[in-house]
Amino acid sequence: MQLTLILQLQIALFVAFLLLVICIIKIWLQRKALEQYRKSTELFKQSVNGYQESVELFRQAINEYEFLLKEHGIDTSKPKAKVPQQSISPPPLQFKVTQEEIDINNKYLHSELIALTNNVKTANQLLVKQRQLYPGKSENWLLKQVISDLKLKKPQEQLRSKTLQTEVSLSPPSDTPLPDLKKIKRQPSKPKRVSKNNPSYKELLNLISGNEEIANRLITHQQQLNPDKLENWILEKVVGDIKRDRRV
């Protein structure tokens, strides 16, 4: 019995000691918080005093400014004239180019490239080389770049061919046979302008969201392929090709 009483007394003393330590810690934390609160209130009072001083200085400056205006006879009671607001014009309408229109344009550019090189294999090889030089560019950009390079090279080749022809004409005639005129390819005629009031032309613009640049390219391509056909036939052919591609 005595041992149990001694143990209970020791446990009670230990618990009381723990409670005393906890109370001391709480009192210390409260004092620390009160000290921080006192410092923050002092800083707040100082900032309020500084704000009041700045307001007072600002009022004095306003009074001095009004006094100077009165000395120079400037009346500040008159309302200021309203500045007329300029009307902002709306931004121009922009047509959104769909992926289908981009594919049609790429198809046209590829056919133009083949027409320039007169060989499908050569056209594909040039396109592969351009893709290796500019790997991050789009297919449309690559096709335009190859076509522009070929168009720049063509005048130089024509000059060379003309110089060769003059040299051949100056040279004495040889026993070589004359070239067969049937095998010589006919050069494409210049593209003709199409009337914009034609209903087939309006239907073409509706199909490609009003993009006249793509419409003119498609029409020019068909005129080069079929130089003997009339305007209505060319327009119907372009519209029919677009509708067929969309159904596919």
C-alpha positions in Angstrom: 0.0 0.0 0.0 2.8 2.4 0.9 4.5 1.8 -2.4 1.4 2.5 -4.4 0.8 5.7 -2.5 4.4 6.7 -3.1 4.0 6.0 -6.9 0.7 7.9 -7.1 2.3 10.8 -5.3 5.3 10.8 -7.7 3.0 10.7 -10.7 0.9 13.6 -9.3 4.1 15.6 -8.7 5.3 14.9 -12.3 2.0 15.9 -13.8 1.9 19.1 -11.7 5.5 19.9 -12.9 4.5 19.4 -16.5 1.5 21.7 -16.1 3.7 24.3 -14.5 6.1 24.1 -17.4 3.3 24.4 -19.9 1.9 27.5 -18.1 5.3 29.1 -18.1 5.8 28.5 -21.8 2.3 30.0 -22.5 3.0 33.0 -20.4 6.3 33.5 -22.2 4.7 33.2 -25.7 1.9 35.7 -24.7 4.5 38.2 -23.5 6.4 37.8 -26.8 3.2 38.3 -28.8 2.3 41.4 -26.7 5.8 42.8 -27.4 5.4 42.3 -31.1 1.9 43.9 -31.0 3.3 46.9 -29.1 6.0 47.4 -31.7 3.5 47.1 -34.6 1.2 49.6 -33.0 4.1 52.0 -32.6 5.1 51.6 -36.3 1.4 52.1 -37.3 1.3 55.3 -35.2 4.5 56.6 -36.9 3.1 55.8 -40.4 -0.2 57.6 -39.5 1.7 60.6 -38.3 3.8 60.6 -41.5 0.6 60.4 -43.6 -0.9 63.3 -41.8 2.2 65.4 -42.3 2.2 64.5 -46.1 -1.5 65.5 -46.3 -0.8 68.8 -44.6 2.1 69.5 -47.0 -0.1 68.6 -49.9 -2.8 71.0 -48.7 -0.2 73.8 -48.3 1.0 73.2 -51.9 -2.6 73.4 -53.2 -3.2 76.7 -51.3 0.1 78.1 -52.8 -0.9 77.0 -56.3 -4.4 78.6 -56.0 -2.8 81.8 -54.6 -0.5 81.9 -57.6 -3.4 81.4 -60.0 -5.3 84.3 -58.4 -2.3 86.5 -58.7 -2.0 85.9 -62.4 -5.8 86.3 -62.9 -6.5 82.7 -64.0 -10.0 81.6 -63.2 -10.3 78.0 -62.4 -14.1 78.0 -61.9 -14.8 77.6 -65.7 -15.3 74.0 -66.8 -12.8 72.6 -69.2 -13.9 71.9 -72.7 -14.5 68.3 -73.5 -12.1 66.8 -76.0 -14.1 65.1 -78.8 -13.4 61.4 -78.8 -12.1 60.1 -82.0 -14.2 57.3 -83.5 -12.2 54.1 -83.6 -12.8 52.3 -86.9 -13.4 48.5 -86.5 -10.6 46.2 -87.5 -10.7 44.9 -91.1 -12.4 41.6 -91.6 -10.0 38.6 -91.9 -10.9 35.4 -93.5 -10.0 32.3 -91.6 -8.1 29.9 -93.8 -9.1 26.3 -93.2 -7.0 23.2 -93.5 -8.9 22.2 -96.6 -8.1 25.4 -98.3 -4.4 25.0 -97.4 -4.5 21.5 -98.9 -6.1 22.9 -102.1 -3.4 25.6 -102.3 -0.6 23.0 -101.7 -2.1 20.8 -104.5 -2.1 23.8 -106.9 1.5 24.7 -106.0 2.7 21.1 -106.4 1.1 21.0 -109.9 2.7 24.3 -110.7 6.1 22.9 -109.6 5.6 19.9 -111.8 4.7 22.1 -114.7 7.9 24.1 -114.2 10.2 21.1 -114.0 8.3 19.0 -116.5 9.1 15.9 -114.4 7.4 14.6 -111.2 10.6 13.0 -109.9 12.6 16.1 -110.3 9.9 18.2 -108.5 9.9 15.7 -105.6 13.7 15.7 -105.4 13.8 19.6 -105.2 11.1 19.5 -102.5 13.0 17.0 -100.5 16.2 19.1 -100.7 14.3 22.2 -99.6 12.8 20.2 -96.7 16.2 19.1 -95.5 17.5 22.7 -95.6 14.5 24.1 -93.7 13.1 21.3 -91.5 10.8 23.5 -89.4 8.9 25.2 -92.3 5.4 24.2 -93.6 4.7 22.4 -96.8 3.2 25.6 -98.3 6.3 27.6 -97.6 8.6 25.0 -99.0 6.6 24.7 -102.3 6.6 28.5 -102.7 10.3 28.7 -102.1 11.1 26.0 -104.6 8.8 27.6 -107.2 10.4 31.1 -106.7 13.9 29.6 -107.0 12.9 27.9 -110.3 11.4 31.1 -111.6 14.6 33.0 -110.8 16.7 30.4 -112.6 14.4 30.2 -115.7 15.4 33.7 -117.1 19.1 32.8 -116.8 18.4 29.5 -118.7 16.5 31.4 -121.3 19.4 33.8 -121.8 21.8 30.9 -122.2 19.5 29.2 -124.7 19.2 32.4 -126.7 23.0 32.8 -126.8 23.3 29.1 -127.9 20.7 29.7 -130.6 22.6 32.8 -131.9 25.8 30.8 -132.0 24.1 27.9 -133.9 22.5 30.4 -136.4 25.9 32.0 -137.0 27.6 28.6 -137.5 27.4 26.9 -140.9 24.4 24.6 -141.5 25.1 20.9 -140.7 23.5 17.7 -142.0 21.4 17.2 -138.8 17.7 16.8 -139.5 15.2 19.4 -138.5 13.3 18.8 -135.2 9.9 17.4 -135.3 7.4 20.1 -134.6 4.8 17.7 -133.1 7.2 16.7 -130.3 7.9 20.3 -129.3 5.7 21.3 -126.4 3.5 24.3 -126.8 4.2 27.1 -124.4 1.1 27.9 -122.2 -0.7 31.1 -123.2 -1.1 34.0 -120.9 -4.0 33.6 -118.3 -7.1 35.5 -119.1 -9.0 37.5 -116.6 -12.3 36.1 -115.3 -15.4 38.3 -114.7 -16.1 38.6 -111.0 -19.9 38.9 -111.7 -19.9 35.4 -113.1 -22.1 33.2 -110.9 -19.6 30.3 -111.1 -16.9 32.7 -109.8 -19.1 33.7 -106.9 -19.8 30.0 -106.1 -16.0 29.4 -106.1 -15.5 32.2 -103.6 -18.2 30.8 -101.4 -16.5 27.4 -101.4 -13.1 28.8 -100.3 -14.4 31.4 -97.8 -13.9 34.4 -100.1 -10.1 34.1 -100.6 -9.6 35.6 -104.0 -5.9 34.8 -104.1 -6.5 31.1 -104.0 -9.4 31.4 -106.5 -7.2 33.3 -109.0 -4.4 30.7 -108.6 -6.8 27.8 -109.3 -8.3 29.5 -112.3 -4.8 30.4 -113.7 -3.7 26.8 -113.3 -6.8 25.5 -115.2 -6.2 28.1 -117.9 -2.6 26.9 -118.4 -3.8 23.2 -118.6 -6.7 24.0 -120.9 -5.8 27.2 -122.9 -8.5 26.6 -125.5 -11.4 26.4 -123.1 -13.8 29.2 -122.4 -14.3 31.1 -119.1 -17.5 29.2 -118.0 -15.8 25.8 -118.7 -12.7 26.8 -116.6 -14.8 28.0 -113.7 -17.1 25.0 -113.7 -14.0 22.7 -113.8 -12.4 24.4 -110.8 -15.7 24.3 -108.8 -16.2 20.7 -109.7 -12.7 19.7 -108.6 -13.2 21.4 -105.2 -16.5 19.7 -104.7 -15.1 16.3 -105.7 -12.1 16.7 -103.3 -14.4 17.6 -100.5 -16.6 14.6 -101.1 -13.6 12.3 -101.1 
